[in-house]
Amino acid sequence: MNGEDPQERPDSIRTVINGLERYNPEAAGTLEGYLQLQCEEKFCDCNANRALLKLYQLNPDRIKDEVITNILVKAMTQFPSPQFDLAMHLLSPSHSNPAPTSASELAEAVAKLRALNAQLEGAQYERFWATMESDEDYADLTTDIAGFEEMIRVRIAQLISQSFREVDAGVLEKWLGLDDLESVTKFVTETCGWKVDADGLVHIPKNPENEAKKTEIREDVTVDMFARQIKRSWEETV
Amino acid sequence: MSTFQNGMAPIRAMEDDSDVEEEALVADYKEQVQYEDLDDLDNNNNALSAQQPDDLQARLAQAAQPLDFSAPLETKFQSYDAYCSLFHFILNSDGPVDLEPPSYYWAWDVIDEFIYQFNSFSTYRARIARQGNSDEIQMLRENPNTWGCYSVLNVLYSLIQRSQITEQLAAMKRNEEPMAVAGEYGSKNLYRMLGYFSIIGLLRIHCLLGDFSLALKTLDDIELNKKAMFARVMAAHFTTYYYVGFSYMMMRRYGDAIRMFSHILVYVSRTKNFQKNAQYDSITKKNEQMYALIAICVAFQPTRLDDTIHTALREKYGDQLLKLQRGGPESLPIFEELFRTACPKFISPVPPDFDHPENNIDPIEHHLAVFMDEVKTNMWSPTIKSYLRLYTTMDLKKLAGFLDVKDDELRSWLLVNKQRSKQLRWTDHGLLDGELVNVNDLDYALQGDLIHISEAKVGRKLVDWYLRNLSRTYA
């Protein structure tokens, strides 16, 4: 699973999340610091972040709204993956289903992030960028995460390369949330190493995913599979 | 106590699903049921010869007794206190307590009942908070720590640590003698059994709190195979597979979830003829739930099921399964219905907000809503798969015309379906490990607006069929 156990995780954090220390309310500080580091250094440790959410679940008085939203945004960058949902499951129901009368700020923010995540999970990339533009709140919610937009853009490009051999630059412009064809050309040639031809068609190099080769799943038969029968028949004759 | 010793025999690292193994376990189980009375007799003798005070034996027996669901709040409080003092006695006496468990099932029954009462207490407390019954609210307000999540977790973790069960299981995995690392507590049956079943208890609690990956991680030291210790207590066997399967499903590992549910359902169908009635009744409900969960998983990931399972699934949920597999918005209520009937009774780990009854949302609604996000994301996959299957190349605009959707919409559906065809599948080691495999028999790539489609042909799987019939013939 993406972003589950990154190499960047220091030993001190490993000790916390693998032992009973993960239940110590005081460990929240350490994990919050680690989240901060993830936001700055552009890596993601959803496993450790869930330990933090768990502490909040058990000790609601310690909850810091912006930590929860940062964890969700970090999990979102791993799309498509269950990471965002796994984090959601650890929130209190009142954070995800705001009561109509008393919606807290946190509940509203979570609802917004959930909608954003659904767009990424549903490969509605154009809508995602439009949503990001639609309200200043989105910029506020993602501001702590260094390089958020760029990470999303690179991830989208990576996913496209797994499904497409050729794709229209106009389509890419919308999906990558870029302003004009010029920046699309710049992004796909410099960041992705793809080629753009004169007709504005982007060529993506072959990879195992975008080949869609015909395969036949055959059964491998080995002697081992029959070991029991052979043993049995031998025993019976003896 | 001979059965008990067998259960602790070093676990051979093997994943063997052959009929012969199954047969052996079934036979073993039959034997166990028949000799159980004899076992009890033995234990009584043991207890007498050790001359333990009756009072203590009574407390041990009491801890394993189910509490009536409709028991008044006072009784639930008392029961909590009784557990606390019993566990305190077991864990914090001067050195290990010299006690034999009253029966082979005792340790499982105690942990099971302890968690069941915690679960139903939490559910009850949340309901009272929503409804607002003043007398009881006052009492619950004054005792926020009764049946508190931290104390329940504390009991389970303490039992695990005291018994050194983790170390023992690790030793068994290495084919070494567990007693060498068991310590003065862990070498006693009482502690070892309580420690072992506390691990399964943790699996359950983490799942009830919505921490599905931690739930699976908890079982790192236990190998899920027919030689595992829990397999000797039917209810434990059953519970373990239900919660592991459910956690896999919530982590989108549908293949692994189906494998778990199928394993246990096949086992139950093979043993049901000689289950004791009372035990079997309690299993029946979970049985139905697991069929519902299989239906959900199969809808996400079409899979060839075991014949027994397939037939039973069609009998129980035939109509629903058809609708799930067709996808689209009409399938959503069915997903919700099946999830509601089959999910564990999720709880919130902290006391509810008694002052604002409307803020106390049932955790089931929360988990369902998050789960449904993923269902909605995937709901068009069956539709596009059914079309793509008919062609080797197809123009995107033409297909969009067939489906009456915009080009952009269709591109998203195609991307989603393609992305979801990669799934982690368990092969070895911990339950969370696995390798990425392609689970879809349909693959495609887009060249601009041209969809190239290729279908993976699955050759007939003959070995399994052959082995099954062979063992039937010679049985």
Interface residues (C-beta under 8 A of the other chain):
Chain A: M1 L20 Y23 N47 R50 K54 Q57 L58 P60 P80 P82 D85 L86 M88 H89 L90 L91 S92 P93 S94 S96 N97 A99 T101 S102 R114 N117 A118 E121 G122 A123 Q124 Y125 E126 L159 I160 Q162 S163 F164 R165 E166 V167 D168 V171 K174 L201 E209 N210 E211 A212 K213 K214 T215 E216 I217 R218 E219 V221 M225 F226 R228 Q229 R232
Chain B: S18 V20 C149 Y150 L153 Y157 L209 G210 D211 F212 S213 L214 M250 M251 R252 S348 P349 V350 D353 H356 E358 N359 N360 I361 D362 P363 E365 H366 H367 A369 V370 F371 D373 E374 K376 T377 D408 R411 S412 W413 L414 L415 V416 K418 Q419 R420 L424 D441 D443 Y444 A445 L446 Q447 G448 D449 H452 I453 S454 E455 A456 K457 V458 G459 R460 K461 L462 V463 L467 L470 Y474
